[in-house]
Amino acid sequence: MEKSRSNLPAAAAGVLDGFSDLQLRRLTKLYRQRLEDATADVAHAVAFSLYAKTVIANVEYEEIAGIDSDKASQLLLQMVLSKEDAKAARAMWQSFTDFRENNAFLKVKKILQEIEDKGDSLHKEINWAPDEVIHDCLVAIHRQHQEILRKRNATLALTSIHGCKLEKTFPLDKHFTELLIIPSLRYQEQVQHELLARGREHAEWRKQVLRRSLEKVRHHEIFGSSFGKCTHCLYAVISGVAGIGKTTLVQKIVHDWAERKIYGQFHFLFQFKFRELNNYQERTSLKQIILHSYPYLEKDLKKIMENPNRILLIFDGLDEFQEPIIFPDIQTKSSNSETKGTSCLYLESWCSIPDIIRALFQGQLLLGCSVLVTTRPTALESLQKAPVHLYAEILGFSEAQIKDYFLKFNSDTKVSLEMLAYVEDNAILYTMCYNPSYCWVICSSLEATFTSPRLRDWSPPKTITQLYANYIHNILKNHAREAEEPRELLLKTGDMAYMGVAERVIVFSDYHFHRYGLQPSNFLSGFLMQILQKENSLKDVVYSFFHLTVQEFLAALAKFFQTPSPKLSQLLDETSTTKDGRYEIFLQFIAGLSCPATTGQLKDLIGEVPQENVYKVVDWIKQRFESAQRHKIQLLNTLYYLFEAQNKALVQETMGQVRQVDFSFQIMSPVDCYVLAVALGHCQQLQNLHLFNCSIESWGMKSLKNVLHKCVNVRLAQNRLGDQGVKFLCEALRKPDCQMQTLELWMANLTDGCVEDLCSALCTNVSVTDLNLKDNAFTDRSVPTLLQLVEKCSSLRTINLCNNLFNESGRQKLEVFEGKMKHTRPELKIKV
């Protein structure tokens, strides 16, 4: 039977009581980095607890109390571990147990639960020490191998879209921007386009990270740390959407290992790409695969493999692998030893690639070796039955990391800051920047504008379609060869790209090029070189668009410009009813191409816009809007089509008479809020706006503030608006034409800090009759201001303040005041 949540930390304390002082110090060292992160907001409280227990001196406590929280947590752990005995460490862990019910200790509580779950196995973990001594006969080849991998991974090569250079190269160490990685396991049916879903979910996960309930995993903590089911983690999986930085992360891991910065417990590291493994149509062996990539190891490979627990194998891009890898059920595995993987017992065993991967995970091949697999979330299900010790997901960039990326992109800091300022003012572009590949496209397009005097007066892109039109235009203008015919090249490439979208092909071979009349040997020095990544695989040459959205844009471009009008209607109907969501971004681009300002950039390259197709797309958007009213995802997608189309008359016609919008329980990213606000701007009056439990934060409110005054009944409950979000709400409340009557802000993460502004705005507004503020964090400090609100806002009939942090005195004041007002305002109800 599962233990109750409140007992888990106490049970963990019982486990820790059985540790000797030496073992407890080792455990604290093992969890040190995680504890520094987990206590960043509460280090001062923990330090005071240790001071009260006399395990640290007053001068030590004062030192911790005098610095900011992040540095305080580091200093706290440093002081605890610097003590000769484990008294301070034991007191610290006891403090964690004492504070277990405080929401500020969510991460600490998670660590305590993990300790309780591991139980006695922790003794083995803290005593595990990897042997980093390499056998004498392998020292030379080990150094040679590291040097080769270091050189292979020392630079990042990125496509350049302007100037004479085909690509820009950066030293990895200087250009690499840290990624936000969390330990999690989430499976996803592809009912919605992967990037759209993760973009919206990213808002929720980012919110949890910021409020410190989710932990961050650093690239050197995947193996040999406290993360995962055990410290001696053997099998790890890192997932992330297309372009989020999985391959670059692998490059960083390999490079840092080669420079002896991380994972010294591994004597040899081998890196493979699944897209290259697709070329093994027949059986092969792990030995052959290794020697194809590292032929210089042939003489020493047998000796290297004698110590499997000092080997790390990395397989990048499972989603690009064309064969299924089927793991047997754990129950059937024990009862049926004749599983498919049992034939792969030795390095030289001839097997299929799926059998080799499966045998590695099941410990039948190279027992004790460590394996890291990267994949997009859509391919995670194939690993559901695999014995994985650690799952992690890349969420992309945080706000600080976005700024870091922009500053590293251009050597001129002024240009970088100008580009960043422009993007920060555009919610669509800025939120896209969480994805490194989007960030690259945005920076590349804007750099051409902000560094060229000729383009200084040109309007930068506002929509995603305009961004990619600008991106493709710059490439063709700067890198297309004279022999290349832009229109023919674009349309042929687009046809191939559409085939990939429709058939879920993201890796292309020479066969595909010939099928669509493209000759890669002739074109790879020009336009195609800039949009495709060429991989010299083990047996063949393969290509992929550097990001899935480039493929989708070119697919949309080809279909929009060369599909006859009647067939375009059929195409739109068919793709929009596909349930797996593969066409969502494609359809956004189709909608965006109906905008003259967008296609105008490409007119000199691809010719006149087919006006009949523009009319067809506009009619289709109207139909989609009418049919999507009761389906939240479909309606949200349709609002994106309206935004990309940039057609004011179309938005007015569709949104002008809308009276109710309900996205409750639908995660709404800041971009979703921005798109919704643009659409609502064309409504005359909205009776009901229901955004209950949508993960909306202050950034989303910044967009919505411009339209909330049009809404009569507003439900914003169970969002983490915070005091900053309320500040934007107050701007709407103060507008002279504000029509709001009902306002629900319960469980909205509000504190005393917003009460003055909120009450001032509500007193200015005389229309609000019902105000729900329950389940927030108001204290007695807010009571006088709240009483002024009730007294001055004569329209107010009900104010719900239940489940706040008032003490008895504060509640009594509110109740007494309600009684006094009964004679003049009998309808008034103050709920506490």
N, C-alpha and C positions, 0 to 999 in steps of 0.2 A: 504493500500500500504506500502511495506517495506521501512523503512527509509534508507537513504543512509548511507554508512559505516562511512563517515567523520562526519556526524551529530550526530551519536550516543553518543559519549562522551559529546558533547555539551548539548544534551538532558539530559544526566545523571547529568550534572552540574546544570541543571534546577531543577531536583529532589532534589539535595542536598541543593540548595538554600532555599528550603522550610523547612529544618530541623532547629530546635533550636540548641543552643550550646550544650545542654545536649544530644539531640538526635544524633548530629554529633559525639560527643565523644563516645557514645555507638556504633555507626556504625563503627567507626574507631577501636574500641576494637574487634568488631565482625569480622572484616576483617584483624585484625592485623597480624596473621600468614601468610596469603596469601600475604599481602602487603610486609612483610619482604622478602618473596621469590621473589615476582614480581619485587622488586626494588633492588635486590642484585647487579645488574650491573650498576645501575643508581643512587644509593644513594648519591654519591658525587654531581651529577648534581642537584638533588632535594634539597639537603642541601644548595647549593649555591643559589638556587632560593629563599629559605626561608630566607637566610641571606640577600639577596638583597631586600627582602620585609620587612626586620627588625623585623621578628617574632622570629628569634633566634639570639643570640649574636655572635660576631666574634670568641670568645673563644670556643663556642659550635660548630661553623662551622669548626674551625681548628681541633677540637677533632675528628669530623667525617671524615674530609679529611685525617687525619693522620693514619687511620686504613684501613685494607683490606675491600673489598666491602661487603662480607657477614656479617661481624661484623658491618660495617657501617650502613647497612639497619636496623639491630636490634637496634642500638643506636639511629638512626633517629626516629623510631617509639616510642622508650622509651622517648626521649626528647619531642616529640610532645604531647604525652599523659600525661607527667608530668606537663605541663603548667596548671595553674589554670583555664584559660578560653579556648575556642575552637578556638582562633584566629590562632594559629599555625596549628591546624588540618584543618581548612578551607583553609588556604593558601596552605597546602600540596595538598589537593584535587584539588585546582585550578591549581597548578603546573602540576598535572597529566593531566588535560585538555589541558594546554598549550603545553605539550610535546606529545600530542596524535598521531601526524603523524610520530614520530621518531620510527623506527623499534625496538629500544632497549626497547620500552615501550609496547611490544605486550601483555604481561600478564596484565599490568595495564589497557590497552585499553579494554581487555576482561572483566575485573572487572567493568569498567565504563559502558560497554554495558549491563552487567548483572544488574547493579543498575538501568539503564534506563528501562530495561524490567520489573523489579519488581515494579517500580513506587511506588504508595501509599502503597502497601503491605509491604514495608520496615518498615513503622512506626510500624506495628504489630510485625514484626520480632525483631526489636531492643528492644521492650518493653516486649518480651516474656521471662519469667524467670521461669525455671522449679522448682517445689516444691520438695525439697530433704528431706523433713521431713516425716518419716515413722510413720504410725499409731502405737500407743503404743503396741497394742495387736499383732503386727506383727514384732516387733523389734527382738525378740528371734529367730523366724523362719527365718527371713531375714539373721541374722548373721550365723545361722546354714547352710542355703542354700549357702551363699557365701563361707563358710569354706569348704564345700563339693566340690564345683566347683573349689576352689583354689587347693585343693589336687588332684583332678582329672586331672587338667591341668598344674601341676607344673613341669612336666618333659617331655622331648622329648625322645622317644624310637626309635632308628634307628638300622636297621639290621647290624650286624657285619659280615664281610666276612673272617676274619682271627683271629687266636687265639681261645681260648676255650670258650669265651663268645658268646652266641647266639645273643645278641644285646648290643648296647652301649646306655646308658642313659645319658642325659645332663639336667641340670637345664634350664628350658625354658628361664629365664631371662638372663642367661649368654650365651646361645647358639643361641638364636633367632637373626637373621640378618634382619634388616629392608628391606622391599621390595619397589620397585618403583611402585607406584599406581597412575594412572591418572584418572580424571573424564572424561569419554567418553562413547559413545554409538556406537558400531559397530556390525552390523550383518554380518554373514559370511556364504555363501554357502560352503559346504565342497567339493569344486572342487579340492582341494589339501589337502594333509594330514595336519591336524591342526597344528602340531608342526613345520612342514616345513614352512607353511604360516606365522605363528606367528614369527618364527625365522627370516624370511626375513623382515616382517613388523616391527619387533622389532628394526631393524637398523634405519628405518625411524622415529619411535616414539622416540627412544633414541636421534636421531639427533635433533628432535624438542624440547625435554626436555632440552638438552644441550644448545640450542640456546635460551632457556627460552621463548618459545611460548606456551608450555604446562605446566600446573600446576601439582603439586604433592599433593596427598591426604594422610594424615597420618591416622593410624588406629583409632585414637581417634577423627577424624574429620568427620566420616561418618554420625553421628547424632549430631544435635545441633550446627552445624557450618554454615558458610555462603555458603558452597557448596550445590548444588542441587537447586531445584525449590523453596524451602523455607527453612528457618532456622529450623522450627519445622518439620524436615523430618520424615516421617512415614515409607516409603517403599524404601528400598535400595537394589540394586543388584550389586554384585561384580563378574566379570567374569575373566577367565584366563585359559590358556591351561593346559593339564594334567601335574601335577608335579610342577606347578609354585608356589605353596605355599598357596592355598586357605584354605585348612583345617588347616594348621599351623597358618595362619592369624586368623582364627576363634578361635583357641586355645588361641592365644595371647590376643584377645579381651576379651574372657571369663575370662581368668586368671587375666588380669589387672582390669576388672570390679570387680572380686571377691576380689581383693586386694584394692579396693576402689580408684584406680588411675584414672579411666575414667568412663564416663557415669553415674555420680551420680544421674542423673534425673530418671534412671531406678531403681526401687526398687527390681524387680525380672527379671531374665534373664533365658530363657529356650532354650536349644540347642538340635537340632535333626539332624539326617542324613537321607537323602532321601533313601539311600540304605536299611536302616532299615525299613523305612515306606513302602517299597515294600511288606513286609510280611503281611500287612493288606489287605487281599483279600476280606474281607467283610466290611460292614459299621462299623464305630466306631465314637468316639467323640473326640473333642480336650481335654476334661477332661481326658478321658482314656489314650490318648497319653502322656499327661503330667505325669499322675500318674504312668504309666509304667516306666518312666525314673526317676521320683522323687516321690516315694511312700510316703516319709516322709511328703509330703505337703498335704496329704488327708484331714486332719482336718482343715487346714487353707486356702485351695484353694479357696473356695467361697469368703472369705473376701479379698484375694489377687486380685481376678478378679474384684472386685468392682471398682478398679481404673485402667482401661486398659491403660491410657496414661503413666503409670509408669511401663509398661511391655515391654520387648524386646524379640521377638521370632527369633531364628536363625535357618535356614534350610540350611544345607550344602550338595552340590552335586546334584543340580537339574538334571544334565545330566545323573545321575545314576537312576533316577526315571523312572519306566517302563510304567506309564500311562500318557496320555496327559492331560495337564491342559489348558483348552480352555477358554479364556476370551471373552466375547461378545464385539462387536463394541460399542464404546461410544454412537453412534447415536441410535443403537437399544436398548441399555441398558435403556435409559430414556423412550423409547416408549414401551418397553416390560419388565414389572416388573417380569415376570415369568421366570427369568433366573435360570440356574441350581443351582446357589449358594444360592438362597433365602431360601432353606430348612435349611441351617446352620446358624441359628440366635442366638443360645444359646450355652453355654459351653457344655451342655449335649446333644445337637442335634446329632442324629446319621446320619452320612454322609460318603461319600467316601473321601479318602484323597485329591483327586483333588478338590472336592467341599469345603473342609475345607480351603485349601490354597487359593482358589479363593475368598472365603467369607472373609478371613482375609484381602486380598488386596483391596477388594471392600468396606471394612468398614461395612459389614453386621454382622460380628462376631468380638467381642471385639473392637468396634469402638474406635479409638484413640490409639490403641497399635502400636508399631513399629515392623517392620518385615525386616530381612536381609536374602537374599537368595544368595548363591554362586553357580556358574555354569561354565561349559566350554562354550566357545563362540558359539559352534554349537547348544546349546540348548536355546540361547537367544531369538530366534524367537518366542518361545511359550509365552514369556512375553511382546511381542511387544505391545499388547493392554492393558496390566496391568497398573494401575495408579502409576508408579514408579517415585519417587521424585529425586532419585540419582542413576545414573549408574556409575560404576567405573571399571577399568580394571587393573589387576596386570601385569606389564611388566616383573617382575622378579628382578634380581640383576643388579645394575650398576657396573662399574669397581671397585669402592671403596668397594662396598658390597661384590663382589667376593673375594677380598683380605681379607676382614673381616671374611668371611665364612671359608676360608682356615686357617687363623690364629686361629680360634676357634675350628677347626676340630681336630687338634692334639696338645697335651699339650707341645710338643717339638717345639718351634718356629723355630728352624733350619730346621727340617723336613718339616714343613708347608711351609716355604719360598722356600725350594728346590722343592717341588711339584708345587708350584705356578710358579716358574721360568720355569719349564719344560712345564707347560700348556701354559704359555704366549708365548712360542716359537712355539706352535702348534696352528695355527688359528682355525682348526677344533675343537679341545678340548676346547680352551679358549672361543670361542663364544657359545659353548654349555652350558657354566657355567652360562649364564644368567638365566637358568632354575634351581631352587634349587635341583630338583631330579637328573638331570644330574650331577650337582655339587657334589652331594652325591656319585653317582656311580664313578665319576672320582676320587674323593678324596679317596674313599674306595679302588679302584684298585691300585692307585699309592702308598697309604700308605703301602700296602703289599710289594711293590717293594723297596721303600725308607727306610723301617725300618728293612728289613730282609737281613742280610749279604749274605745269600744263593742266593738271587735274585738281588743283587746289580749290577751284570754284565749283567743282562737280559735286553733286550731292551723294554722300556715302550711302550704302545699302541700308534699307529699313526692314526688309523682310528676308526670310530665308531664301526665297527664290531669287530675289535681287542679289543677295550675297553670292550665290553660286553662278548666276549669270555673269556677274562681275568677275568672278574667279576664272571662269572658262574664257571670257573675253580677253582678260589679261594674258592668259597662257597662249591663246591663238595669236594675239597681236605681237607677242614677244618671242615665241618659240616655234611657231609653225614654219616649216621649210617652204621655200618658193615653189617647190614641186607639189606641195600639198594643196588640194582644193578644200577650203574650210567647210563649205556646206556638205559636200559629199563625205568628208571625213567625219564630221559631227554626226550625221545621220546614220552612217554605217556603224560607227562606234556605239551610237545610241540604240540601234537595233540589237546589237550584241548585248548591250547592257540590259535591255528590256527582257531578253531571253533569260538572262541571269536572275532578274527579279522574279519573273514568272516561274522559273524552274528551280529557284534557290541555288543558283550557281554563282559562286563568288571567286572561284579559281578557274582561269581560262588557259587553254593550251593553243598551240598552233592550229589545231583542228578548228577551234572556234573562230580564229582569225580568218582562215581560208573560207569557212562557211559563210562569213559575212563580207567577203571581198576585201579583207584587210591583209596587208603584208607586213608583219611585225619587223622583218629584217630591214624593210625600207623606211618604216615610220618611226621606229623607236628613238631616232635621233631628234625627232621634232615633237609634235603635239602629244602623241601617245606616251612619249617618255615622261611627260609631266603629270599625267593622270594615272599611269599604271606603274605598279611595282613589278619588276622583273626578278624572278627567282631562278637561279641556275640550280635546279634540283638534282637529285642523285642520278637520274636517268634521262631527264628531259628539262625543257624550259617551260615554266608556267608564269602566268601573269595574274594580277588582281588589281582592281581599282584601289587607290591608296586609302579610300574610305568608302563605305557602303553608300553614303549619301551622294557621292560623286557619281556612282553608278546609277543611282535612282534619278538624279537630275538629268543625266544624259538620256536615260530611258524615256523620261517625260518629254524632253526636248524633241526626240525623234518621233514619238507618237503624236505630239501636238502639231508638229509642222508637216507631217506627211500622211497622216491618217485622214481619209475622206470623211466629210462631215457626218454622214449617216452612220458610218462605222465607228466614229469617235463616240457617239452616243451609246452604242452597244458596248464599246470598250469600257466606258465610264461605269455603266450599270453593272457589268460583270466584275470589274475589279473592286468596286465599292461594296459588293455583297460577299466578297471572299472573307471567311470568318477568321482566318489565321492572322490577319492584319499585315500581311507582307506588302500590301500596296499603299499603306497609309501615307508615308512620306512621298511616294510617287504621286499620289493624288493631290497632296499639298502643292507639289511643284506644278502639276497640270493647272490647278487653280491659279497659281501665281503667274503662269505664262499668259493668262488672259489679260494681264495688266500691261497696257502700252508702255509705261515707264520701265517695266522690267525687260520686255522683249526689244525695246528700243536700243538697248546696249548691244544686242546681237544682230541688229538689222543689217549692218554692213558685212557680216560674216555669213548669215544664213538666209537673208532675203526678207521679203515682205511677210508679214504675219497673216495667216489665213483667217480672215474676219469671220467666216462662217463657223470656224472652230471656236472662236472667241464667244460667239452667240450661244453655241452648243454648251460650252462650259458654264456660262452664266445661267442658262436654263437648268442645267443639271444641278448647280448649287441651290437654286430655288427649290427644286424637287427634293433634294436631300434635306433641306431645312424643314420642309413640311412633314417629311416622313420621320424625322429624328426627334420630334418634340418629346416623346416619352422614353427615349433611350439616351442616358446621360453621356456615355462615351461617344455615340454617334453625333449627338448635338455639339459636344465639345469639338470634335473633329470638324464639323461643319462650320463652327465659328472660326477655326483655323483657316478653312477654305476662304471664308469671307475676308479674313485679314490679309491673306496672301494675295487675293484678287485686287485689293485696294480700290474697290469700286463703290464709291459713296452712294450712288443711286441704288445699287443692289443691296447694300446694307440697310439703307433706309426702307426699302420695300419689304425686306424680310423681317427686320427688327422693330420697325416703327410702331406696330400695333401690339407687340408682345406685352403681356400683363403679368406673367409669372415665370420665374427661372428658378429651378431647383437642382442644385448639384450636391445635395447633402450626401455625406459618406463617400464622395468621390474625391480622391486626392487632387488638390489643385496646386500646381507649382506656381511660382511667381509669374512665369510666362503665361500659364493658363489664366491667371487673374488679369494680366495685361490684355490678353486677347478678349476675355470676357468684358472688361471695362470698355474697350474700343467698341465692341458690339452694343453694349448697353447705352453708350453715349448717344445712340440714335433712337432710343426709346423715349416716348413722350412722358409716360409715367408708368412705373412698375409697381404693381400692387404687392407682390410678394417676391423677395429675394432670399432664398433659403440656401445658405452656405454652412450648414451645420456639420461639424466634424470633417472638415476638408483639409486639415493640416496647413491652414493659411497662417502665415507669419506676417511680421510688420512690412516686409518687402511687398507682399501681395496687397496689403492694405494701401500701400503707397499708390498703386495703380487704381484700386477701387474707390479711393477717396473722391475721385472726380465724378462719380456717378451715383454714389450712395444717397445723395440728397434727393434723387428722383424716386426713391423706393419708400413705400408706405410701411411695410412690415419687413424688418431685417433680422434674419437669424444668423448670428455669427458665433454661436456657442460652440464649445469644445474645439476651439482653435487656439493656437499659442500666439495670440496677437501681441501680448505683452504691453507694457506701458507705451512703447514706441508706436505700436499699431494703433492704440487708442488715440494717440496724438494725431494720426492721419484721419481717423474717424471724426475727431473733433472739428477738423477743417470742413468736413461735409456738413456737420450739424450746425455750424455757424453761417452757412450760406442762407441768404434771405429767402430763397425759394425752397428751402428744405421741407419735404413733405412727410418726413418720418414720424410714425405714430407708435409703433412697437419695435423695441430694440432688445434683442436677446444676446447677452454677453456673459452668460454663465460658463464657468470653467474655461476662462479665456486667458489665464495666467496674468491676471491683473493684480497690482499691489497698491499700497498707499501712494506711490509715486505718481500715479495717473489721476488721482481723485480730484485734485484742484482743477486740472484742465478739463476733465470730463464734466464736472459739475458746472463749471463756467460756461461750457458750450451748451449744456442742456438748459441752463437758465436763459441763455440767449435764444434758444429754440423753444417755441411755445406750442409745438405740435405733439411732442412725445407724451403718450399717456401711460404706457406700460414699459417698465424697465426691469430686466432680469439680470442681476449681478451675483447670483448665488455661486458657491463653490469657487471663490477666488481667495485672495490672501489679504483682504482688508483687515486692519486692526483698529483698536480704539482711537488711534491717531486720526483716522478718517471720519470718525463720528461727527464732530462739529461741522465739517464741510458737507457731509451727507444731510445733516439736519437743515443746513442753509439751502441745499438743493430742493428738498421737499417743500420748504417754506416758500421759496421764490418761484419754483416751477409749478405754476397753478394748474397746468394741464395734467400733471402727473396724478394718476389714480392708483397705480400699483408699483411698488419697488420691492423686489425680492432680494434680500441680503442673507439668506440662510447659508449655513456651512461656510462662513468666513471665519476669521480668527479673532473675533470680538471676545473679550472676557465678559463676566457677568455685569460689570459696571456699564460697559458699552451697550450691551443688549438692553439693559434697563432704560438707559437714556433714550434709545430709539423707541421702545415700547411706550414710555411715558409721553414722548412727543406725539405719537400717534393718537393717544388718548386726548391730549389737549386740542388736537386738530379736528376731533370728531364733530364739534358743533358747527364749524365753518365749512368743513370738507368731509362730509359723512362717507363719501365713496372712497376715501383714501385708505389704502392698506399698506402697512410696512411689515414685511415678513422677515423675521430674524430667527 
